[in-house]
């Protein structure tokens, strides 16, 4: 047994505890010994493990260096550390065990141990390798079978957080997540131990009945009353052994969302280290379908062999890197379907495996989820010969069922007619939840690169999909064609809620579209609580139709945000907001801290609003954008802010603190008669004639424009007619997917720019500006660059 205490050290400790009396180290063998099992953690996630402690049932019978009292911590990597009793305190004239405090110590870790009046163990003052730790433990008895399990959790959307949360640095690193079960299925109690964003404060309940197969039982759990509490939602599936062999295996995994003021939802995932046995299947071009397929040395050869297997939760499918496999992979409701223990499809060895789908689909999953696809290539015969999609998930289950967890990561998809990657559904609000599409390259497809859809109805409530994240994806050469609706789109999500598209690049698409309606680089429609951020779109073509824009919040979007994006050199608008006839109502859309350069070559404007749809479009706020536009063709009278003549847009539309920079005859504003919008705190600059077309009238100066009631804020003049002194306007060029969008230095403000402190005060402007500067609770600089973060008062120029 390892101990960090020498005999001399023990004698010194005894001298400190002058109330102690040394006890006889001998024991008669008749003492009842209790066994306590627990989980152990420090803030360093690698120092997590399980604890086994033995002590006399009656602690008043304990003795120094008691041979029947010991403690062992086993880390998740198998290392063990031991401690012994080195001191104890006992109140005089009492026979209660709860009045005894035992100190365990070694060179590696120490703690204090006692039991309370209810015989529950209390372990405190835990120190491991000079780090503060935490232990949760329970006594194991004939009726209380204790299973300690270690694990980790991590935030999955914290890479853009710049400030700590209660002193905790927000990042995507692993943190400790342990659990302690007092029955095999956790039906009596599951104690959750998580350092940082404390999950132990949430009540655990069974969400639905457990189910079993020949090997395992699966129980679904959630947090709080009816699965939610005020601050934290978590859900997971507990898988444990249920066979007669007595194998002791248990796994808990799932997802959580922690709602924190000023940060929104901090989302993450957790999983225990312990895992039950899964099957691992290998496929190689040199294999044989008569092999077991269970090892790299005994692989199968063809994808058709995979399609003959019903994959159980946790199974792994490995395709040999560098090999090409003809055919497809088909998964249905008999496969996977456990979000807490997903199956995975990925490459092994060197390079990426390639699925050659020919004219069909590459991977198709029908009415199933709990699937991860990683690090492969899926190719079709070509966008004009293939008839299907690359990676497709489809749910048509009755009862508004949302299948949980899909991940497609580090994968290349090309050569398909319809979609590169698509999440589809068609039965009410049945669909998918918790979808991650990350680090993928999708190109040379005909209809759309990455997309989602559901069964649309303007009268329905709710949405088919929830929590779809598209991140760090590159989409290009999505041609489009005439099929009676929009095509040639880069990333297009619809029928979704609580979803985000970020850090992605779309370019050179849409040239084959001949139908007026689409394409657009990145957009949402029929969606709620959605965001597009940190993305770049360029080279979008309107084909022979229309649109061809960069970014869009379209028909039926509510609570949508477009922020920190760069749109440039597109045929259509940079940033669009508009309805289509028959859509759900649209409201609460924000466009902030974006840059548009030389968009609207054939139609639209830098910011383009269209089709108020008979009053169903309202509450649009456009603030702190830098909009540079140059009139290049006679096909479109370009403008920084432009409305389309369709159905009036006029319900609470506001434009604050934007830089409007019009070159070579482009208009600053173009709003037709019968439409409305309010402007305050904006900066107007042109190298030619000043031109604002507002409600059918022409205004040739800012002072004239103020006669309309615009640029008058709190009864005082606002706005500027001046050169904003940008670093190099019109020459932003391509930033590119591998680079940070904040490298777009052409649109930084010079130190003497009149835009600095030149606008009105914007309260709750967002977390940062386009270039990454952290904002205070309010700001008054104009444009996408915030130079001075100390707000004094709003500017009242040119009174």
N, C-alpha and C positions, 0 to 999 in steps of 0.2 A: 504494500500500500504506500503510495507516494505521500509524503508529508513534508511540509516546509518548516516544521518546528523541531529544533534540537531539544535535548533534555534540559539544557540550561535555559533555553527560551521558555520551556514549560514551567520551570521553577520560578522564573521571573513573573510569568503570568499568574501563577498561583499566589505570589506575593501581592499582586495587585488586587486579587479577589479575596480580601481579608475575611469575608463572611463565609468562605467556602471551607469545608473540612474534607481532607482527602479521604476517599472511600476505598474500600478493599476492592482491588481489580478483579478478584475472583468472583465467579458467579456460579450459582447452583444449577444452571441449565433449565430451571423451571420458570424463569421470567418470560412473560408474554412479550414478543417482539412485534412491533407494527412495521409494515412496509408502506412507504409513501412513494408514489410515482408523480413526476411533474415535468414541466416544460420550462426551459431556461433560455434567456435572451439578453443580449446587450444591444446598444445602438449599432454596433458593427454586425451586420447580418451574418457574417461567416462564423461568429461566435454565438451560435444558437444550438440547442440540443435538448436532450432529455435528462431527467434527474431520477436517481434511485436512492432513497434514503431509508435507513433502518435505525430504529430507536426503540428502547423499552416502551411498552404500552403506558406504563406509569412513569412519567419523566422524573419523578422524585427519586426513582431508583437508579438514575444514571450516575456514572462515575467518570473520573478523568481517564482519558484514553481508553474508554470503554470498548472492549473488543466486539461487543454486540451492537455498537452504534457506529455507523459509517455512512458516507455519502459518496456517490459517484455521478459525475456529469459526463455524458457521452455526446460529443459534438456530431453534427450531421455528416462529417467526413470520417467518423469512426474513432477519432482521438478520445481518450478517456482521461479524466482528472479526478483525483480522490481527495477527500478531506476527513479529518477525525475530530472528535471532541477534544478541545483544548482548554475549555473553561465553561463554567455554568454558574448561574445565580439562582438562589432559591430563597423565597421569603421564609422567615422563621415561623414556627408554630402553625404550619399548614400542611395538609396532605394533598392539596390540589396540584395536579400536573400542570394546570394552566398558570401556576405561579412559578414555574421553572423556565428560565431562559438559557438555552444551550448555545454555545458558540462553536461552530465547526470552522476549521482552518487548515490551510496548506500553503505551499509556496505559490499556488496558482489561483486559488479562490477561497472565499470565506463567506459566512453568512450566520445569522442568528435564527434559532428555531425554537418554537414553542407551539402549544396547542391551545385553542380557546375553550371556553366553558362548554361548547358543543362538541369537543374533540375534533375540531377542524384544524388542520395544520396551518401555521402562520410562519412564513419564511421571509425575513427582512434583512436589510443592510447587506445585500448581495454585492460582492465585488469579485470580478473575474479578470485576471491580468490587468489590474489597476483600472478597470472600467466598471462603472455602475451597472448592475444587472437587475433582472427581475425573474422571479420564480412563481409559478402557479402549480400547486400540488394537491393531491387527494390520496386518502388512505385506501389501499386495495384490500378488500375483504372477499369472503366467499360470495357475497351478494353485490359487491361493488367492483366490477372488473374494470381497471383503469388502463387506458391506452394513451400514452403521450406521443404526439406526432409533431415534428418540426416542419417548417416551410418558410416561404417568403411571399411578400407581396410587393408590387411596384406601381407607381403612377405611370399611366400610359399617355397622358396628354400634358406633361409638365415641361417639355423641352423649350417652351417659349415663355415660361415663367421667369421673371427677372428678380423677384423679391422673395425673401423667406416668409413662410407661413408660421407665425408664432416661433420664430427662431429656427425653423426647420428649412433647410435648403430644398427647394422643390426641384427634383430631377427624376429621371427614369431609372434610378439605381434600385437594386433589390433591398428590401427592408424585411425585418423579421415578422413572420406570421406563424404562430404555433397554435396547436389546439390540444385540448385534454378531454378525452371522452371517458365518461364513467359507465357507459354501456357500449357494446359493440356498435350499435346503430346510433348512438348519441341521443336516444329518445329521452333519457333521463336528464342529461346535462351535457352541453359542450361548452367548455371554457375557452374563449378566444384570447390569445395573448399577442398583441401587435403594438410595437413601439412606434409612436408617431401616428396621428389620426387614430385614436384609440378605438379599435373595433370592439373591445370588450365592453364598451358602454352600450352596445346595442343588444336587444333581446333576441334570442334565437328561437325560432318556431319552425315546425314542420309545415311546408307549404302544400304538400300533396302526399298521397299515400306512397309508401316505398314499393318498389318493384324488384323482382329477383329473376335471375336466370340460373343456369346450372352451376355457375361459379361465383357470382357476386350478387349483392343487394345494393340498390341505388336509392338513396333518399335525397330529396330536394329540400333545401333550407333557405330561409330568408331572414331579414332583420326586422325587429320591431313588430308592433301589432299589425297584423295583416300584411306583413312583409315590408314595412317601411317605418322610419321614424323621421323626426324633423330634419336632422342634419345628415344622416348617413343611410344609404341604401346598400345592402349587399345581398347577394344570392349565390348559392353554390350547390353542387351535388356531392354528397358523401358516398363513396364507393367502398365497400368492405367485403371481406370474404364471407361466404355463406355455404361453403361446401363442407363435406364431412371430414375432410383431411385435417381440419384444425389449423390450417394456414392462417397466421395472424397478419392480415394486410388491411390497410385502411388509407384512403386518400380523400381529401377534401379540396375542392378547387372551385373558383368562380370569379365573379366580378363585383366591384364596388364603385359607388359614386358618393363623394363627400362634398356637400354643398357648403361653400364658405363665402361669406360676404366679400364683395369686390373681386373675387377670383372666379366665380361661377362654379361649375361642377368640376371637381378634381376626380378624375376617373382612374381606375386601375384594375389589376387582376391579382389573384392570389392562388397559391397552390402549395400543398404539403409536399415535403421531400419523399415521404413514404409513398410507394406506389405498388399496386397489385400487378401481377404478371400480365403482360400484353403479348400479343403475337406481332412479330416483325417480319414483313415479307420483302423479299428481294427479287428484282427483275433485271436481267442482263441479256443483251443480244446474243451472248454465248451460252445462255442457260438452256434449260429443258423443262417443259411444262410437266414432266413426270417427276421432277425433283420436289422436295418439300417446300422450297421457296423460303425457308426460315433462316437462311444464313447467306452471306456473300459467297460462300463456297458451294452452295447448293441452290442456286437461284432458278426462278422460272424464266421463260423466254418472252412470252407474249402478253400484251395487255388483256387479251381475251381471257386469259387464265384468272386475272384479277377480277374480272366481271362475273366469274363463277363463284366468288367467295362473298359471304355476308360478313362484313368487317364489324368487329365489336369495338365498343368504346376503348380508346387508348391504342388501338392497333396502328402500326406504322408501315407505310408502303414506300420502299426505297427503289428508285429507278437509277440505274448506273449512269453516272455522269459521263458525257461524251457520246453515249449511245443514242441511236434513233429508234423509236418504237412506233410502228404504224398502227393506226386504229384510234381507239378512244377509251376513256374510263367512265363508266356509268355507275352512279351510286343512287340507291333509292331508300325508302323508309326502313328497309331491313339492315341498312348500313349506318354505322355511327350513331347519331341522334343522342349524344350526351355532351353538352357544352362544357361540363366540368372535366371531362376526360376525352378530348377530341381525338379523332384519327388524324394522321398526317400523311401527305404525299410529297415527297421531296427527293432530291438527288443524293447519291452517295459516291464517294471516290472523287476523282478529279473532274472539274467542269460541271456543266448542267446537262441533265438528261433532256431529250427532245421528243415530244409527242407529235408525230406527223398525222394530223387528223384527216388529211385529204379533203374531200368535199363535205364532210360531216362536222360534228362538234368535237372539241378536244376533251374537255371534262364536263360532264353534265350531272348535276346532283338534283334529284327530284324528291321533294317532301322530306328532306333530311338536312341536318346541320351538325354542328360539332365537328367541323372539318377545317384543317389547315393545309394549304397548298403553298409550297415554298421552294424557290431556287430551281425552277425548271423552265423549259421553253415549250410553248404550245403554238404550233403553226398549222395554218390551213393551206389549201392548194392555191389560194390567191383570192383577192377581194371580188374578182369578176367570175370566178369559177366555183368557189365555195358557196354553200347554201345555208350556213349555220353560224353559230357563235363559238368563240374560243373556250372560255370558261363560263358556264351558265349554271345559276342556281334558280330553281323555280318551285314555288309553293302554291298549291291550289287546295289545301286542306280546308274543310268546312269549320266554322266556329271561330273565326278571327284568331287563328293560332299563329303566334310568332315563334318561329324556330330560332334557336339561340346559337350564336357564335359561328362566324365564318371568317377565315383569314386567307388572303391571297397576298403573298409577299415575295419580293426579289425574283419576280417571274417576268418573262418576255412573252408577249402574245401578238401574233400578226397573221395576216393572210386570210381573214374571214369576211364574209359578206355582211353579217349583221353586227353583232357587238364583239369587242375584244373580251371584256369582262362585264357580266351583267347579273344583277340581283333582281329577279322578277317574281311577280305574284299575281294571281287573278281569282280571288274569291273573297269579296268584302274587304276586311282589314287583315286577312291572313298575310303573312310576309315573314320578315327576318328581323332579328335584333342583334346588336353587338357585332357589326361587320367591320373588319379592318382590311383595306386594300392599300398596301404600302410598298414603296420602293419597286414599282413595276414599270416596265416599258411596253407600251401598247402602240402599234403603228400599222399602217397599210391595211386598214379595214375600211369597209364601205359606209356603214351607217353611223356607228358611234364607237368611241374608244372604251370608256368606262361609263356604265349607266345603271340606273334602277328604275323600276316601274311597278305600278300596282293597278288594281281595278279602279279606274277613275269614275267618280260621281260627284257632281257639284253639290249634291244634297247630303252627302254622307258626313259623318263626324269621325274623327280619328284618322289614322294613317296606316298603311300596310307595313311600313318599315320604321325602325327606331335605332338610333345610334349607329349610323354608317359613317365611317371615317375613311376618306381618301387622302392619302398623305404621300408626299415625295414621289409622285408618279410623273412620267414623261409620256405624252401622247402626241403623235404627229402623223401627218399624211393620212388622215381620215377623209376620204374624198367626198362622200355624199353622192346622191343621185336623185332622179325624179321618181318618187314613189307615192306622191300625193300628200306628203307631210315633210316636216323638216328632217334633214339628214346631214351628215358631215360634221357632227358634234364631237367635241373632245371629251369632256367629262360632264355628264348630265344626270342629275339625281331628281327623281320625282316620287311623290307619295311617301315622303319621309318626314320624320320628326327628330329633333335633337341630333342633328348631323352636321358634318363639317368637311370641307374640301380645303386643303392647305398644302403649302410648300410644293406645288405642282406646276408643271410647264406644259402648255399646249401650243402647237404651232403648225403652220402650213397645212391647213385643213379646209374643207368645204368647197373646193373648186368645182366639184362635180354636181353640186346641188342646182337644180333647175326649178325648184318650187319656192315660192315666197313664203317663208316661215322656217327659220333656222337657216344656216347653222350658227352656233355660238361656241366659243372656246370652252368656258366653264360656267355652268348655270344650274339653278334650281327652279322647279315649278311644282305647284301643288305640295307645299311643304311648310313646316312650322319650326321655328327656333333653329335656324340654320345659319351657317357662316361660311364665307369664302375669304381666305386670307393667305398672305405670303406667297402669292402665285403670279406667274407671268403668262400672258397670252399675246402672240403676235402672228402675223401672216395668215389670219383668217380671211377666207374669201367668201364673197356673197354669191359666187358662181354666176349663173345668169338670173338668179332670183333676187333675194334681198337679205337683210341681216348680215351675217359674217362678222358679228361683234366679238368683243373680248369676254366680258362678264355680264351676267344677267340674273336678276331676281324676277321671275316671270309668273304667269297666272296663278293666283291663289296662294302666294307666299305670304306668311305672316311672321313677324318677328325675325326678319332677315338682316344680316350684316355683311357688307363687302368692305374689307379693310386691308391695308398694307399690300395692295396688289399693284402690278405694273402692266398696263395694256398699251400696245403700240403697233402702229403700222398695220392696222386691220381695215378691211373694206367697210365694216360696219362700226357701230358705236363702241366706245371704250367700256362704258358702264351703263347698262340698261335696266329700267324698271317698267313693267307694264303688264297689262291684263290681256286675256283673250276672251272672246265672247263665250259665256257659259262656264267660266271658271268660278271657283270659290272666291269670296271677298279677299282682298289684299290690304294689309295694313302694317304699320310700324316697320318700315324699311329704312336702314341707315347705310349711307355710302360715305366713308370717312378715311382720310389719310391714304389715298390712292394717287397714282400718277398715270395720266394718259398723255401719250405723245403721238401725234399724227395719225389718230384714228379717223373713222368716218370718211374714207376715201370715196365711197360711192353712195353712202346713206348714213343718216343718223348724225350724232354729235359726240363730243367727248363724254358727256352725260346725256342720256336720251330717255325721255319718258313718253309712253304711248298708251293709248286706249284706257281711259278712266272707267270704261265698262259701266256706264250709267251710275256713277257714284260709288262703285264697289272698290275703288282704289283710293286709299287715304293715308295720311300721316307718313309722308316721305321726307326724310331729312338728309341733306347732302352738305357735308361740312369738311373743311380742311383738306381739300383735294387740290392738286396742282394739275391744271388742264392746259396742255399746249396743242394747238391745232393750226394746220396750214391748209388753205384752200388750194387744191391741186387739180381738180377737174371741174368741168361744167355740168357733170351729172348730179352733183349734190352741192347745195349751198351749205357748207360746213359751219358749225357753230360749237362753241364750248358747251353751252347748255341749250338743248333743243328738244322741243315737243313735236311729236308726229300729229298730223291732222287726221284724226280718226274720231274717237269719242272723247269729249273734254276731260282733261286732267286738271283738277282744281281743288281738291279737298285736303287742305292743310299740307301744302308742299312748301318746304323751306330750304333755302340755300344760304349757308353761313360760312364766312372765312375761307372761301375758295379763291385760288389764283386763276383768273381767266385770261389766257395769253393767246390772242388770235393773230395769225400771220397771213399776209398776202391776200387780204380781202375776205377772210373768214369772219363770220359774225361772232360777237361775244355771247349774245343771247338771242334765241329765236323761239318765241312763244306766240301762237296764233290767237286771234280774237276768240273770246268765249272760254279761254283757258286761264289758269291762274297759277301764281307762285310768288313767294315773298323772298326778297333778297336783302341781306344785311351783312356788313363787315367784309364784303368781297373786294378783291383787288382786280381792276380792269386794265389791260394793256394790249395795244395793237400797234403794229408798225405801219398801218394804213389808216383808212377812215374808221373812226369810232362808230360802231354799228350795234345797237341793241334794238331788236324787233320785239316789241312787247304788246300783246293783245292787238296786233294788227298795225301798230304805229311805230315809226322809226324815231329813235333817240340818238343824238350824235354826241352826247357828252354825259358824264355822270350827273352833273347838276340838272340837266334836263330829265334824266331818268328818275331823279328824286321827286319830281312833280307827280309821279304815279303813286307815291307813298312808299316806294322801295328805298333801301339804303337810308331809312330814317328809323332809328332804333331808340326806344325810350325817349321819344320826342326830340332826338338830336341826330344830326347828320352822321352817317357812318359810311364805310367804304372808301376806297382810294382809286383814283385814276393816275397810275404811275407805273414806271418800269419796276418790276419786282426784284431786279438784280439777281437773277438765277445764275448759277455757275456757268452752264453751257447749254441753254435750252435748245431743244430740237435735235440734240446729238446724243441721246441716251443709248441708242443701239440695243443690242441683245445682251441681257445679263447672263442668261443660261442657267440650266437646272443645277449645275454643280456649284454655283456661286450664290452669295448672299445678295438678296435684292437691295439691301442697303448700300451696295456698291454703286448704285445709280447716282453718282455725285453730280451729274449735270443739273439736278433739280434741288441741290442745296442752295440755301439763301446766302448771299454775301453778307458780311458783317454789318454793312451799312444799308441793308435792304429796308425799304419802308414797310415791308410786310411784318417785320418784327414789332410786336405789340401794336400792330395796326388794325386789328380786327375787334370784334365784340367778344365779350367773355362767353365761352362755351363751358357750361357746367357738365360734369361727367362725360368728358370727351373720349374716353377710352383709356387703355392702359399705356399706350406708347404712340409715338408718331411713326411715319413711314420708315425713318432711318434708325429706329430703335431707341430714341430718347424716351425715358420714362416721364410720363406726364404727371402733373399735380392734379388736384381735383377739378381744376379749371384752367383754361388757356385762352390767350388772345392773339397769338401769332396767326398769320394768314398762310394758307397752303399746307402741304404735306410735311413740311419741315418745321419743327418747333425748336427755335433757338433759345428763347428766354422762357424758362419754366416758372419764373416768379411773376405771377399775374398781379398787375397794379390796378388798372382800370381800363375800361373799354375806350377805344380811340374815337374821337369825335372830330374827324378831319373835315375841312372845308365847310365850316358852319355857314 
